Amino acid sequence: MQMTEELIEWLGRIGSDSDGGVTRLLYTPSWKEAQEALAAKMELLGLQAYYDDAGNLCGRLQGIDDDCSCILTGSHVDTVKRGGKYDGAYGIVAGITALSRLRERYGAPKKTIEVVAFCEEEGSRFPYNYWGSTFMTGAASYKDIEQARDQQGVSFMTAMEAAGFGPGTKGKGPRSDIDTFIELHVEQGAILEQEQKSIGIVEQIVGLQRYTVHVKGEANHAGTTPMAYRKDAVRAASEMVAAIMDKTEQLGAPLVATVGQMELVPNTPNVIPGQVNFTIDVRHPDEKVLDEACQRLVETIRSAAAQRDVEIDIERWMNVAPIAMDLALTDAIEDICLKQKLSYRRMSSGAGHDAQIFASYCRTAMVFVPSRNGISHSPLEYTEPQQLEDGVRVLTDLLHQLAY
């Protein structure tokens, strides 16, 4: 068994359940156990392990040159609830494996390299994504999370401090010394598997807009209100959802739209729903196309509301622009794939990643390996051992080029 596969299985046992799912929510005991285990593993393999104030864990392979900047690779240690053992974790253990191999084969690098286990990316415990990378890059501060609470009412700051982190605890805040970030990740989609490619070279991460639509009709008795007299919010919302999907297909790929959450009020069997709230997630790699598509979808919703004589309120609460990866790095990755005789595909990432935060901060690249059946955020998440190894080989060669 290759080192990367062994480490995936080892880390996947922390926070696991009997069905193979993994749950490591930010600042919980399983999260802390995973970070502490990774720190010990980093030290064992010759890396200097340390935390920053937010709980990001880094393993440092010190360079011999006077250059104070460093190359960073890694991903996030947190998971969704009952997620898989590859999402995020693969990028961390691949980075540990790559640095270990480089140290054994070539000794100390000229330029410092670090592997990071970001404390958080998923937003699974608190309504805030990318805390690890936004803290490290200075894109977010404690003020951004001070009002956030989990479903039990625990504040973000309280949970952080209970886990041993927070302002001044480790003496390491946002950084200015990182000049390159490389993230290796499972694809979380089926494109590489379907096209039988070993490596995905990410050229850009798609833009994302999210909305909540509030549909306001009139609650009434389910048995005594004739169909013609109803202002049924759920009927109107259902027609809106169907119209959104039809319009998205009409506008064409790679545009995607998802209605992922729906709430009925009062949500009772014998009452016509008076209100429905639902979310829309819209993604596209071109910002102009994304904006235009969202405008068309909003028009579609308003038209459906008028036809059913219901009121609507549409709230946009997330707007993330598409962002490109560094062209020189993506070209270097392509050259490595050609040299190693690995099949590859240049592609966009339909999911958000820490790399999109770093792309506005420093040179950034992202590499995918296939996901079986495109499944992710699930205990069924899986990537073949050889595919894991292919990704590590690409990462190791790229780090060697940049640091040695």
C-alpha positions in Angstrom: 0.0 0.0 0.0 1.4 3.4 -1.0 2.1 6.0 1.7 -0.7 8.3 0.5 -3.3 5.6 0.7 -2.2 4.5 4.1 -2.4 8.1 5.4 -5.9 8.5 3.9 -7.1 5.4 5.7 -5.4 6.4 8.9 -6.8 10.0 8.9 -10.3 8.7 7.8 -10.6 6.7 11.0 -10.7 10.0 13.0 -14.4 11.1 13.2 -15.6 8.0 11.4 -18.9 6.2 12.0 -19.9 2.5 11.5 -21.2 3.2 8.0 -17.9 4.7 6.8 -18.9 8.3 7.0 -16.5 10.9 8.4 -17.5 13.9 10.5 -14.9 16.4 11.6 -16.7 19.7 12.2 -14.6 22.8 13.1 -13.2 22.9 16.6 -15.0 19.7 17.7 -13.1 16.9 19.5 -12.8 14.9 16.3 -11.4 17.9 14.5 -8.9 18.6 17.2 -7.8 14.9 17.3 -7.2 15.0 13.6 -5.1 18.1 13.7 -3.0 16.8 16.7 -2.5 13.5 14.9 -1.4 15.3 11.7 1.0 17.5 13.7 2.6 14.4 15.2 2.9 12.7 11.8 4.5 15.8 10.3 7.1 15.9 13.1 7.8 12.1 12.7 8.5 12.7 9.0 10.9 15.5 9.6 8.7 18.6 9.2 8.4 21.4 11.8 4.7 21.5 12.8 3.0 24.6 14.1 -0.4 26.2 14.4 -1.6 29.7 13.7 -4.2 31.5 15.9 -7.1 30.2 13.9 -6.1 26.6 14.2 -4.5 26.1 10.7 -1.8 23.5 11.0 1.4 23.8 9.0 4.4 21.4 8.5 7.5 23.3 7.4 10.4 22.0 5.4 12.9 24.8 5.8 14.8 26.2 2.8 18.5 27.0 2.8 18.3 30.3 0.9 17.8 33.7 2.5 14.5 34.1 0.7 11.9 34.6 3.4 8.9 33.6 1.2 7.6 30.1 1.0 5.6 27.7 -1.2 2.4 26.3 0.4 0.5 23.2 -0.5 -2.4 21.4 1.3 -6.2 21.5 1.8 -8.8 21.4 4.6 -9.1 18.9 7.5 -12.8 19.6 8.3 -15.6 17.7 6.6 -19.3 17.9 5.9 -21.5 15.7 8.2 -21.0 12.1 7.3 -18.7 13.0 4.4 -16.0 11.0 2.7 -12.4 10.4 3.7 -10.8 12.0 0.5 -12.3 15.5 0.3 -9.7 17.9 1.7 -7.8 15.1 3.5 -6.2 14.0 0.2 -4.6 17.3 -0.4 -3.1 17.3 3.1 -1.7 13.8 3.1 -0.5 14.2 -0.5 1.4 17.3 0.6 2.9 15.4 3.6 3.9 12.6 1.3 5.5 14.9 -1.3 7.5 16.8 1.2 8.7 13.6 2.8 9.8 12.2 -0.5 11.6 15.5 -1.5 13.4 15.6 1.9 14.5 12.0 1.6 15.7 12.3 -2.0 17.2 15.8 -2.2 17.6 17.0 1.4 16.7 20.6 2.3 15.2 22.7 -0.5 16.5 26.1 -1.6 13.1 27.6 -0.9 10.9 26.8 2.1 7.9 24.5 1.5 5.0 24.0 3.9 2.0 21.7 3.9 -1.1 23.1 5.5 -4.2 21.5 7.0 -6.6 24.3 6.9 -8.9 24.4 9.9 -12.1 25.0 7.9 -13.4 25.2 4.4 -16.8 23.5 4.3 -19.0 25.8 6.5 -20.6 22.7 8.0 -20.8 23.8 11.6 -21.0 27.6 11.3 -22.5 29.6 8.5 -19.1 30.7 7.3 -16.9 29.1 4.6 -13.1 29.3 4.0 -12.3 30.5 7.5 -8.8 28.8 7.4 -7.7 30.3 4.1 -9.4 33.7 4.5 -7.7 34.1 8.0 -4.3 33.1 6.7 -4.5 35.5 3.7 -5.9 38.3 5.7 -9.1 38.3 3.6 -11.2 37.9 6.8 -10.8 38.8 10.5 -12.3 37.9 13.8 -15.0 40.6 13.2 -16.3 38.5 10.2 -17.2 35.5 12.4 -18.0 37.1 15.8 -21.8 36.9 15.2 -21.8 33.4 13.8 -23.3 30.5 15.9 -23.9 26.8 15.3 -27.2 25.0 15.5 -26.8 24.6 19.3 -26.2 28.3 19.7 -22.5 28.1 20.4 -20.7 31.1 19.1 -17.8 30.8 16.6 -15.4 32.6 19.0 -16.4 30.5 22.0 -15.8 27.2 20.1 -12.4 28.5 18.8 -11.3 29.5 22.3 -12.5 26.2 23.8 -10.3 24.3 21.3 -7.3 26.4 22.3 -7.2 28.9 19.5 -8.2 32.6 19.0 -6.5 36.0 19.1 -2.8 35.8 20.2 -3.0 32.1 21.3 -0.2 30.9 19.0 1.3 34.3 18.1 0.7 33.7 14.4 -1.9 35.7 12.5 -2.4 36.4 8.8 0.7 35.9 6.6 2.6 37.9 4.0 5.3 35.3 3.2 3.5 32.9 0.8 4.2 33.4 -2.8 2.7 30.2 -4.3 -0.1 27.9 -3.3 -0.9 24.6 -4.8 -3.9 22.5 -3.9 -4.3 18.9 -4.9 -7.9 17.6 -4.6 -10.3 14.8 -5.7 -12.4 16.1 -8.5 -15.8 15.6 -6.8 -17.3 15.2 -10.2 -17.3 12.5 -13.0 -15.6 14.3 -15.9 -12.1 12.8 -15.4 -13.5 9.3 -14.9 -15.9 9.6 -17.9 -13.1 10.8 -20.2 -10.6 8.4 -18.7 -8.1 11.1 -17.7 -5.6 10.7 -14.9 -5.2 14.4 -14.0 -7.4 17.5 -14.1 -5.5 20.8 -14.5 -7.8 23.5 -13.1 -7.7 26.7 -15.2 -10.4 28.5 -13.2 -12.9 28.1 -10.4 -16.5 28.9 -11.4 -18.4 31.9 -10.1 -21.3 31.3 -7.8 -24.4 33.2 -6.8 -26.9 32.1 -4.2 -30.4 33.4 -3.5 -33.2 32.8 -1.1 -36.7 33.2 -2.6 -39.6 33.9 -0.3 -43.0 33.1 -1.9 -45.9 34.5 0.0 -49.4 33.2 -0.7 -52.3 32.6 1.7 -52.6 29.9 4.2 -56.1 28.3 4.3 -58.1 25.1 5.1 -57.1 22.2 2.8 -60.7 20.8 2.6 -62.9 23.9 2.4 -61.0 26.1 0.0 -61.8 25.4 -3.7 -58.8 25.2 -6.0 -59.8 28.3 -8.0 -59.8 30.4 -4.8 -56.4 29.4 -3.5 -53.2 31.4 -3.3 -51.1 28.2 -2.8 -47.5 29.2 -2.1 -46.2 25.6 -2.7 -47.9 25.3 -6.1 -46.4 28.6 -7.1 -43.0 27.7 -5.8 -43.1 24.3 -7.6 -43.8 26.0 -10.9 -40.9 28.4 -10.2 -38.5 25.5 -9.6 -39.6 23.8 -12.8 -39.2 27.0 -14.7 -35.7 27.6 -13.2 -34.6 24.2 -14.3 -36.1 24.6 -17.8 -34.5 28.0 -18.3 -31.1 26.8 -17.1 -31.2 23.9 -19.6 -32.3 26.3 -22.3 -29.4 28.7 -21.6 -27.0 25.7 -21.8 -23.9 24.2 -20.3 -21.8 24.8 -18.4 -24.4 26.8 -16.5 -25.9 24.9 -13.6 -28.6 25.8 -11.1 -29.7 24.0 -8.0 -32.7 24.4 -5.6 -31.2 22.7 -2.6 -33.3 23.8 0.4 -37.0 24.3 0.7 -39.2 25.3 3.7 -43.0 25.2 3.8 -45.0 27.3 6.3 -46.8 26.2 8.3 -45.8 22.7 7.0 -49.0 21.0 8.1 -50.8 18.2 6.2 -54.3 19.9 6.3 -53.2 23.5 5.7 -52.6 25.1 2.3 -49.0 26.5 2.6 -49.1 30.3 3.0 -45.3 30.7 2.5 -42.5 28.8 0.9 -38.8 29.7 1.2 -36.3 28.1 -1.2 -32.7 28.6 -2.2 -31.1 28.8 -5.6 -27.4 28.0 -6.3 -26.2 29.2 -9.8 -22.7 28.6 -11.2 -20.8 29.4 -14.4 -17.1 30.0 -15.2 -17.8 33.4 -17.0 -18.8 36.2 -14.7 -20.8 38.1 -17.4 -22.7 35.0 -18.5 -23.4 34.2 -14.8 -24.8 37.7 -14.2 -26.9 37.6 -17.3 -28.2 34.1 -16.4 -29.1 35.1 -12.9 -31.1 38.1 -14.2 -33.0 35.8 -16.6 -33.8 33.3 -13.8 -35.0 36.2 -11.5 -37.3 37.3 -14.4 -38.6 33.8 -14.7 -39.4 33.6 -11.0 -41.2 37.0 -11.1 -43.3 35.9 -14.1 -44.3 32.7 -12.4 -45.3 34.7 -9.3 -47.5 37.0 -11.3 -49.3 34.1 -13.0 -50.1 32.6 -9.6 -50.9 35.9 -7.9 -48.4 35.5 -5.1 -45.9 37.9 -3.6 -42.2 37.2 -3.8 -39.0 38.5 -2.2 -35.7 37.5 -3.7 -32.6 37.9 -1.6 -29.1 37.4 -3.1 -26.7 36.5 -0.2 -23.7 35.2 -2.0 -21.8 36.5 -5.0 -18.4 35.0 -5.7 -16.8 35.9 -9.0 -15.0 33.2 -11.1 -11.2 33.3 -10.6 -8.4 32.0 -12.8 -5.4 30.0 -11.7 -1.9 31.1 -12.6 -1.2 30.4 -16.2 2.6 29.7 -15.8 1.8 27.1 -13.1 -0.9 25.4 -15.1 1.5 25.2 -18.1 4.2 23.7 -15.8 1.7 21.1 -14.6 0.8 20.2 -18.2 4.5 19.7 -19.0 4.9 17.4 -16.0 1.9 15.3 -17.2 3.5 15.0 -20.6 6.8 14.0 -19.1 5.2 11.4 -16.8 3.0 10.2 -19.7 -0.2 10.9 -17.7 -3.4 11.7 -19.5 -4.9 15.0 -18.5 -7.6 17.5 -19.2 -7.6 21.3 -18.7 -10.9 22.1 -16.9 -12.9 24.4 -14.6 -13.8 23.5 -11.1 -17.5 23.6 -10.4 -16.9 23.5 -6.7 -15.4 26.1 -4.5 -12.0 25.5 -2.9 -9.4 27.2 -0.7 -7.5 27.8 -4.0 -10.0 30.5 -5.0 -9.1 32.5 -1.9 -5.4 32.2 -2.5 -5.7 33.1 -6.2 -6.3 36.7 -5.3 -3.3 36.6 -2.9 -0.5 34.8 -4.7 0.3 32.5 -7.6 -2.1 29.6 -7.3 -2.6 26.2 -9.0 -5.0 23.4 -8.5 -4.8 19.8 -9.6 -7.6 17.2 -9.6 -7.6 13.4 -9.6 -10.7 11.3 -10.5 -13.6 10.5 -8.2 -15.3 7.2 -8.7 -18.8 7.9 -10.2 -18.3 11.5 -9.4 -19.4 11.0 -5.8 -18.3 13.3 -3.0 -19.6 14.5 0.4 -20.6 10.9 1.0 -19.2 7.8 2.6 -19.1 6.3 -0.9 -16.4 8.8 -1.9 -13.5 6.9 -3.4 -10.4 7.3 -5.6 -8.2 4.5 -6.8 -4.8 4.1 -5.2 -3.0 4.5 -8.5 -4.9 7.7 -9.2 -3.9 9.1 -5.8 -0.3 8.2 -6.5 -0.5 10.0 -9.9 -1.5 13.2 -8.3 1.2 12.9 -5.7 3.8 12.4 -8.4 2.7 15.5 -10.2 2.7 17.6 -7.0 6.1 16.3 -6.0 7.6 17.2 -9.4 6.1 20.7 -9.4 7.3 21.4 -5.8 10.8 20.1 -6.9 10.8 22.5 -9.8 9.7 25.5 -7.7 11.8 24.9 -4.5 15.0 23.1 -5.6 
